[in-house]
C-alpha cells in the first residue's frame, strides 16, 4: 500500500509527501491518556489508525491527526475556562 492510497498525504506538484506516523501503542505518552481512552477515540472516529504494510499488525496514525486532536482539545478547554 502506498502512502497515496491511504489518502493521508498532501500533494505538492503532483507528488505525495510522506507524513510522520505514530504507533497506536505509543499514543498514551503523546496524548497523556490511557489506552482505553484512545480506543474510545478510535470508536468515535476521532483517530483513524491504519496498517503501513499488508501483513503488519501494528497500527499507526499520522502525526498531523494527533496534532489536530490536541488542537481541538486545547480549544475546547479554553472555551470551557472562558465560560466559567
C-alpha positions as CSV (number, residue, x, y, z in Angstrom):
1,X,0.0,0.0,0.0
2,X,1.4,3.3,-1.0
3,X,1.1,6.5,1.1
4,X,-1.1,8.0,-1.6
5,X,-3.6,5.1,-1.4
6,X,-4.2,5.9,2.3
7,X,-5.4,9.3,1.4
8,X,-3.3,10.8,4.2
9,X,-0.6,12.6,2.3
10,X,-0.6,16.1,1.0
11,X,0.1,16.6,-2.6
12,X,2.6,19.1,-3.8
13,X,3.3,19.5,-7.5
14,X,1.8,16.1,-8.2
15,X,4.0,14.1,-5.8
16,X,3.0,12.6,-2.5
17,X,4.7,13.9,0.6
18,X,5.2,11.3,3.3
19,X,3.9,12.1,6.8
20,X,5.3,11.1,10.1
21,X,3.3,8.4,11.8
22,X,2.9,7.3,15.4
23,X,2.2,3.8,16.5
24,X,-1.1,3.4,18.4
25,X,0.8,1.7,21.2
26,X,2.8,4.9,21.8
27,X,-0.1,7.3,21.8
28,X,-0.6,7.3,25.5
29,X,2.7,9.0,26.1
30,X,1.9,11.6,23.4
31,X,-1.6,12.3,24.5
32,X,-1.3,11.7,28.2
33,X,-4.3,9.4,28.3
34,X,-4.8,5.7,28.9
35,X,-5.1,3.2,26.1
36,X,-8.8,2.7,26.8
37,X,-9.4,6.4,26.1
38,X,-7.5,6.0,22.8
39,X,-9.7,3.0,21.9
40,X,-12.8,5.2,22.6
41,X,-11.4,7.9,20.3
42,X,-11.0,5.3,17.5
43,X,-14.5,4.1,18.0
44,X,-15.9,7.7,17.8
45,X,-13.9,8.4,14.7
46,X,-11.5,10.9,16.2
47,X,-8.5,8.8,15.3
48,X,-8.2,6.7,12.1
49,X,-5.5,4.1,12.6
50,X,-4.2,2.1,9.6
51,X,-1.5,-0.5,8.8
52,X,1.6,0.5,7.0
53,X,2.1,-2.9,5.5
54,X,-0.3,-5.5,4.4
55,X,0.9,-8.2,6.8
56,X,1.9,-6.0,9.7
57,X,0.0,-6.0,12.9
58,X,0.9,-2.6,14.3
59,X,-1.5,0.3,13.6
60,X,-0.4,3.9,13.2
61,X,-1.9,7.3,12.9
62,X,-0.4,10.4,11.3
63,X,1.3,13.0,13.4
64,X,-1.0,15.6,11.7
65,X,-4.1,13.7,13.0
66,X,-2.7,13.8,16.6
67,X,-1.8,17.5,16.3
68,X,-5.3,18.2,15.1
69,X,-6.8,16.3,18.0
70,X,-4.6,18.1,20.5
71,X,-5.5,21.5,19.0
72,X,-9.3,20.7,19.2
73,X,-8.9,19.6,22.9
74,X,-7.0,22.8,23.7
75,X,-9.6,25.0,22.1
76,X,-12.4,23.1,24.0
77,X,-10.5,23.5,27.3
78,X,-10.0,27.2,26.6
79,X,-13.7,27.7,25.8
80,X,-14.8,25.9,29.0
81,X,-12.4,28.1,31.0
82,X,-13.8,31.3,29.5
83,X,-17.4,30.2,30.2
84,X,-16.7,30.0,33.9
